[in-house]
């Protein structure tokens, strides 16, 4: 199961906070990656197939961020 549209809103807000804490008024792709695991981990439910292969939610989120190219 995937994350809802509200998850992307939470991800964006958390990334803004991350940028602000680093003294920036803009978000970078690294900000998204820095907060992504914490924001998304409880919003994604592994399939039975993933569980059978011992792939947990953290691994799924990591793989997503590895595969998505930075614009």
N, C-alpha and C positions, 0 to 999 in steps of 0.2 A: 504494500500500500504506500502511496506517495503522500507528500505533504500538501496541505490545502493552500489556496491563494493567501489565506491569512498568514501562513508560514513565511511567505515572501515578504509580507509587510513587516513581520517581526524581524526577519533577517536584515531588512533595510534599516530599520530603527536601531538595531544592535550595532550594525556597521557604522551608522552615523555617530553613535556614542563612542565607538572605538576610535574613529577619526578625531572626534573632539578631544578625547583623552590624550591624543598624541599631538594636539595643538593645530589640527587642520580643520578647515571648514568644508572639506570635500572628502568623499569616500573613494578609496582605491580598491582594486580587486583583492589586494592582500587583506584589507579590512574585512571583506566578505569571507575570505577563507579563514581568518583568525576567529571569527565568531560563529562560523557556519556549523561546526560540529555541535556546539552547545545549543544553538537555536533549533537545529533539525533533528537531533538524536531521538527525542521523544515523539517526533511527529511522523516517523517512518516505521512501518511494521514489516519485518522481513517475511518473505513467503516461506512456505514449508520447505520448498526446495533449497532456499538459502540457509535455513536452519539446519537442514540435513547436511549441508556442506560446511557447517560451522562458520557461516558468514553472519556476523552480527550487524546491528544498526550502525555502529561506528565505522565499520569497514565499508558499508554501503555508501555512507556520506563521504568518506575519504575517496572512494572510487569515483563518485560523481564529480567532486571538485578536481580530481586529476584529469578527467576526461573533458570537462567543459573548458574550452579555450577562452582566454582572456581577450576581450575586444581591443 
